Amino acid sequence: MGEYGAILKSEPGPAGIYRTDWTKYVTRSACQHGIVPVWRDNGCDANHQVGLFNRTTGASTSRN
């Protein structure tokens, strides 16, 4: 499968809900099929990026 992720979008609308739902679905499906999921974390939590963690503190930067 390789790394995967869903970009953060700060634009108005349901993007955050879709990001969360899509991530849960893909992660659950991978696990059910014996695949180890690996989230693509580029270390950036800005708009249109896939970071989830602050690489200095380890704190979650996810808004969803």
A tleap script that builds the chain and sets N, CA, C and O, in Angstrom:
source leaprc.protein.ff14SB
mol = sequence {
  NMET GLY GLU TYR GLY ALA ILE LEU LYS SER
  GLU PRO GLY PRO ALA GLY ILE TYR ARG THR
  ASP TRP THR LYS TYR VAL THR ARG SER ALA
  CYS GLN HIE GLY ILE VAL PRO VAL TRP ARG
  ASP ASN GLY CYS ASP ALA ASN HIE GLN VAL
  GLY LEU PHE ASN ARG THR THR GLY ALA SER
  THR SER ARG CASN
}
set mol.1.N position { 0.824 -1.193 0.000 }
set mol.1.CA position { 0.000 0.000 0.000 }
set mol.1.C position { 0.863 1.249 0.000 }
set mol.1.O position { 0.528 2.211 -0.691 }
set mol.2.N position { 1.941 1.275 0.733 }
set mol.2.CA position { 2.755 2.479 0.833 }
set mol.2.C position { 2.147 3.491 1.782 }
set mol.2.O position { 1.157 3.207 2.456 }
set mol.3.N position { 2.735 4.656 1.833 }
set mol.3.CA position { 2.209 5.723 2.679 }
set mol.3.C position { 0.943 6.301 2.053 }
set mol.3.O position { 0.754 6.264 0.837 }
set mol.4.N position { 0.092 6.832 2.911 }
set mol.4.CA position { -1.135 7.466 2.428 }
set mol.4.C position { -1.478 8.628 3.326 }
set mol.4.O position { -0.946 8.745 4.430 }
set mol.5.N position { -2.358 9.485 2.864 }
set mol.5.CA position { -2.794 10.606 3.677 }
set mol.5.C position { -3.886 11.365 2.968 }
set mol.5.O position { -4.154 11.144 1.787 }
set mol.6.N position { -4.511 12.258 3.698 }
set mol.6.CA position { -5.531 13.139 3.151 }
set mol.6.C position { -5.186 14.547 3.595 }
set mol.6.O position { -5.004 14.805 4.784 }
set mol.7.N position { -5.097 15.450 2.641 }
set mol.7.CA position { -4.655 16.793 2.976 }
set mol.7.C position { -5.664 17.538 3.840 }
set mol.7.O position { -6.873 17.322 3.757 }
set mol.8.N position { -5.128 18.413 4.663 }
set mol.8.CA position { -5.945 19.304 5.479 }
set mol.8.C position { -6.413 20.454 4.590 }
set mol.8.O position { -5.618 21.038 3.855 }
set mol.9.N position { -7.675 20.769 4.658 }
set mol.9.CA position { -8.210 21.912 3.916 }
set mol.9.C position { -8.893 22.842 4.901 }
set mol.9.O position { -9.801 22.441 5.629 }
set mol.10.N position { -8.448 24.075 4.914 }
set mol.10.CA position { -9.049 25.029 5.847 }
set mol.10.C position { -10.190 25.818 5.210 }
set mol.10.O position { -10.805 26.656 5.869 }
set mol.11.N position { -10.476 25.555 3.934 }
set mol.11.CA position { -11.583 26.237 3.290 }
set mol.11.C position { -12.907 25.844 3.954 }
set mol.11.O position { -13.027 24.755 4.515 }
set mol.12.N position { -13.883 26.727 3.888 }
set mol.12.CA position { -15.198 26.385 4.453 }
set mol.12.C position { -15.787 25.160 3.755 }
set mol.12.O position { -15.537 24.922 2.573 }
set mol.13.N position { -16.553 24.406 4.490 }
set mol.13.CA position { -17.194 23.235 3.911 }
set mol.13.C position { -16.895 21.987 4.714 }
set mol.13.O position { -16.254 22.052 5.763 }
set mol.14.N position { -17.356 20.856 4.223 }
set mol.14.CA position { -17.255 19.603 4.973 }
set mol.14.C position { -15.937 18.847 4.777 }
set mol.14.O position { -15.877 17.650 5.057 }
set mol.15.N position { -14.887 19.515 4.306 }
set mol.15.CA position { -13.638 18.818 4.002 }
set mol.15.C position { -13.085 18.049 5.200 }
set mol.15.O position { -12.596 16.931 5.043 }
set mol.16.N position { -13.158 18.640 6.400 }
set mol.16.CA position { -12.635 17.969 7.583 }
set mol.16.C position { -13.369 16.676 7.901 }
set mol.16.O position { -12.756 15.687 8.303 }
set mol.17.N position { -14.679 16.688 7.718 }
set mol.17.CA position { -15.472 15.478 7.958 }
set mol.17.C position { -15.086 14.404 6.956 }
set mol.17.O position { -14.896 13.245 7.326 }
set mol.18.N position { -14.970 14.781 5.689 }
set mol.18.CA position { -14.596 13.812 4.661 }
set mol.18.C position { -13.194 13.277 4.897 }
set mol.18.O position { -12.943 12.089 4.696 }
set mol.19.N position { -12.277 14.142 5.323 }
set mol.19.CA position { -10.904 13.715 5.601 }
set mol.19.C position { -10.897 12.659 6.703 }
set mol.19.O position { -10.226 11.634 6.591 }
set mol.20.N position { -11.645 12.922 7.757 }
set mol.20.CA position { -11.708 11.981 8.877 }
set mol.20.C position { -12.365 10.672 8.463 }
set mol.20.O position { -11.843 9.597 8.760 }
set mol.21.N position { -13.494 10.750 7.787 }
set mol.21.CA position { -14.198 9.536 7.356 }
set mol.21.C position { -13.359 8.702 6.395 }
set mol.21.O position { -13.286 7.480 6.528 }
set mol.22.N position { -12.725 9.362 5.427 }
set mol.22.CA position { -11.902 8.659 4.444 }
set mol.22.C position { -10.732 7.962 5.141 }
set mol.22.O position { -10.421 6.807 4.849 }
set mol.23.N position { -10.085 8.684 6.074 }
set mol.23.CA position { -8.944 8.122 6.792 }
set mol.23.C position { -9.352 6.909 7.617 }
set mol.23.O position { -8.652 5.896 7.622 }
set mol.24.N position { -10.479 7.007 8.314 }
set mol.24.CA position { -10.961 5.863 9.093 }
set mol.24.C position { -11.250 4.672 8.190 }
set mol.24.O position { -10.890 3.542 8.518 }
set mol.25.N position { -11.898 4.916 7.055 }
set mol.25.CA position { -12.243 3.828 6.135 }
set mol.25.C position { -10.995 3.145 5.589 }
set mol.25.O position { -10.893 1.919 5.631 }
set mol.26.N position { -10.054 3.919 5.081 }
set mol.26.CA position { -8.849 3.345 4.482 }
set mol.26.C position { -8.028 2.597 5.530 }
set mol.26.O position { -7.525 1.507 5.260 }
set mol.27.N position { -7.891 3.172 6.713 }
set mol.27.CA position { -7.120 2.526 7.776 }
set mol.27.C position { -7.776 1.218 8.210 }
set mol.27.O position { -7.098 0.200 8.353 }
set mol.28.N position { -9.077 1.240 8.417 }
set mol.28.CA position { -9.806 0.034 8.823 }
set mol.28.C position { -9.692 -1.051 7.748 }
set mol.28.O position { -9.438 -2.215 8.057 }
set mol.29.N position { -9.879 -0.667 6.504 }
set mol.29.CA position { -9.806 -1.634 5.403 }
set mol.29.C position { -8.417 -2.242 5.289 }
set mol.29.O position { -8.284 -3.447 5.077 }
set mol.30.N position { -7.395 -1.430 5.426 }
set mol.30.CA position { -6.028 -1.949 5.359 }
set mol.30.C position { -5.807 -2.991 6.458 }
set mol.30.O position { -5.297 -4.080 6.197 }
set mol.31.N position { -6.190 -2.651 7.673 }
set mol.31.CA position { -6.017 -3.581 8.801 }
set mol.31.C position { -6.799 -4.876 8.584 }
set mol.31.O position { -6.300 -5.961 8.879 }
set mol.32.N position { -8.013 -4.763 8.074 }
set mol.32.CA position { -8.836 -5.950 7.822 }
set mol.32.C position { -8.230 -6.856 6.757 }
set mol.32.O position { -8.497 -8.057 6.738 }
set mol.33.N position { -7.427 -6.296 5.885 }
set mol.33.CA position { -6.792 -7.065 4.815 }
set mol.33.C position { -5.337 -7.417 5.128 }
set mol.33.O position { -4.592 -7.831 4.240 }
set mol.34.N position { -4.937 -7.250 6.390 }
set mol.34.CA position { -3.597 -7.635 6.812 }
set mol.34.C position { -2.496 -6.688 6.348 }
set mol.34.O position { -1.326 -7.069 6.302 }
set mol.35.N position { -2.865 -5.464 6.007 }
set mol.35.CA position { -1.890 -4.470 5.559 }
set mol.35.C position { -1.639 -3.490 6.697 }
set mol.35.O position { -2.581 -3.019 7.334 }
set mol.36.N position { -0.382 -3.185 6.950 }
set mol.36.CA position { -0.029 -2.227 7.990 }
set mol.36.C position { -0.117 -0.821 7.391 }
set mol.36.O position { 0.655 -0.488 6.491 }
set mol.37.N position { -1.043 0.005 7.875 }
set mol.37.CA position { -1.167 1.353 7.317 }
set mol.37.C position { -0.053 2.275 7.815 }
set mol.37.O position { 0.335 2.222 8.982 }
set mol.38.N position { 0.450 3.113 6.922 }
set mol.38.CA position { 1.503 4.072 7.275 }
set mol.38.C position { 1.063 5.445 6.781 }
set mol.38.O position { 1.012 5.696 5.577 }
set mol.39.N position { 0.747 6.325 7.718 }
set mol.39.CA position { 0.285 7.662 7.361 }
set mol.39.C position { 1.448 8.499 6.863 }
set mol.39.O position { 2.523 8.503 7.464 }
set mol.40.N position { 1.234 9.196 5.780 }
set mol.40.CA position { 2.228 10.125 5.232 }
set mol.40.C position { 2.160 11.402 6.041 }
set mol.40.O position { 1.211 12.173 5.895 }
set mol.41.N position { 3.146 11.645 6.891 }
set mol.41.CA position { 3.200 12.851 7.708 }
set mol.41.C position { 4.380 13.679 7.232 }
set mol.41.O position { 5.532 13.295 7.435 }
set mol.42.N position { 4.103 14.810 6.602 }
set mol.42.CA position { 5.188 15.638 6.087 }
set mol.42.C position { 5.653 16.692 7.094 }
set mol.42.O position { 6.451 17.567 6.759 }
set mol.43.N position { 5.154 16.606 8.316 }
set mol.43.CA position { 5.611 17.501 9.369 }
set mol.43.C position { 5.039 18.903 9.302 }
set mol.43.O position { 5.488 19.790 10.029 }
set mol.44.N position { 4.068 19.113 8.452 }
set mol.44.CA position { 3.494 20.448 8.293 }
set mol.44.C position { 1.982 20.364 8.474 }
set mol.44.O position { 1.327 19.531 7.847 }
set mol.45.N position { 1.426 21.224 9.330 }
set mol.45.CA position { -0.017 21.202 9.551 }
set mol.45.C position { -0.716 22.390 8.898 }
set mol.45.O position { -1.828 22.746 9.286 }
set mol.46.N position { -0.074 23.001 7.915 }
set mol.46.CA position { -0.676 24.122 7.194 }
set mol.46.C position { -1.705 23.613 6.187 }
set mol.46.O position { -1.813 22.409 5.954 }
set mol.47.N position { -2.443 24.518 5.605 }
set mol.47.CA position { -3.448 24.170 4.619 }
set mol.47.C position { -2.823 23.376 3.464 }
set mol.47.O position { -1.739 23.702 2.979 }
set mol.48.N position { -3.521 22.350 3.048 }
set mol.48.CA position { -3.134 21.464 1.936 }
set mol.48.C position { -1.876 20.652 2.244 }
set mol.48.O position { -1.092 20.354 1.343 }
set mol.49.N position { -1.685 20.298 3.501 }
set mol.49.CA position { -0.575 19.459 3.936 }
set mol.49.C position { -1.140 18.239 4.665 }
set mol.49.O position { -2.341 18.173 4.928 }
set mol.50.N position { -0.278 17.273 4.990 }
set mol.50.CA position { -0.758 16.040 5.621 }
set mol.50.C position { -0.150 15.774 7.004 }
set mol.50.O position { -0.243 14.654 7.508 }
set mol.51.N position { 0.462 16.772 7.614 }
set mol.51.CA position { 1.073 16.572 8.920 }
set mol.51.C position { 0.045 16.329 10.017 }
set mol.51.O position { -1.033 16.924 10.014 }
set mol.52.N position { 0.386 15.452 10.951 }
set mol.52.CA position { -0.482 15.160 12.096 }
set mol.52.C position { 0.184 15.460 13.430 }
set mol.52.O position { -0.501 15.656 14.434 }
set mol.53.N position { 1.526 15.498 13.451 }
set mol.53.CA position { 2.257 15.651 14.705 }
set mol.53.C position { 3.313 16.737 14.595 }
set mol.53.O position { 3.935 16.920 13.548 }
set mol.54.N position { 3.504 17.455 15.697 }
set mol.54.CA position { 4.611 18.385 15.796 }
set mol.54.C position { 5.852 17.538 16.030 }
set mol.54.O position { 5.926 16.820 17.027 }
set mol.55.N position { 6.801 17.606 15.153 }
set mol.55.CA position { 7.978 16.730 15.236 }
set mol.55.C position { 8.937 17.106 16.350 }
set mol.55.O position { 9.830 16.328 16.685 }
set mol.56.N position { 8.769 18.276 16.925 }
set mol.56.CA position { 9.609 18.685 18.045 }
set mol.56.C position { 9.019 18.217 19.375 }
set mol.56.O position { 9.736 17.696 20.229 }
set mol.57.N position { 7.707 18.407 19.544 }
set mol.57.CA position { 7.072 18.086 20.823 }
set mol.57.C position { 6.330 16.759 20.831 }
set mol.57.O position { 6.070 16.197 21.895 }
set mol.58.N position { 5.987 16.253 19.646 }
set mol.58.CA position { 5.201 15.021 19.551 }
set mol.58.C position { 3.712 15.260 19.726 }
set mol.58.O position { 2.922 14.318 19.677 }
set mol.59.N position { 3.319 16.525 19.932 }
set mol.59.CA position { 1.899 16.853 20.133 }
set mol.59.C position { 1.138 16.730 18.816 }
set mol.59.O position { 1.681 16.980 17.740 }
set mol.60.N position { -0.109 16.347 18.924 }
set mol.60.CA position { -0.980 16.260 17.756 }
set mol.60.C position { -1.277 17.649 17.234 }
set mol.60.O position { -1.548 18.568 18.008 }
set mol.61.N position { -1.225 17.803 15.923 }
set mol.61.CA position { -1.590 19.071 15.295 }
set mol.61.C position { -2.877 18.921 14.508 }
set mol.61.O position { -3.332 19.868 13.866 }
set mol.62.N position { -3.463 17.736 14.555 }
set mol.62.CA position { -4.671 17.467 13.793 }
set mol.62.C position { -5.838 18.243 14.348 }
set mol.62.O position { -6.047 18.282 15.561 }
set mol.63.N position { -6.590 18.852 13.480 }
set mol.63.CA position { -7.773 19.606 13.894 }
set mol.63.C position { -9.019 18.745 13.835 }
set mol.63.O position { -10.083 19.181 14.273 }
set mol.64.N position { -8.917 17.533 13.305 }
set mol.64.CA position { -10.077 16.656 13.159 }
set mol.64.C position { -9.911 15.450 14.039 }
set mol.64.O position { -10.782 14.581 14.065 }
savepdb mol mol.pdb
quit
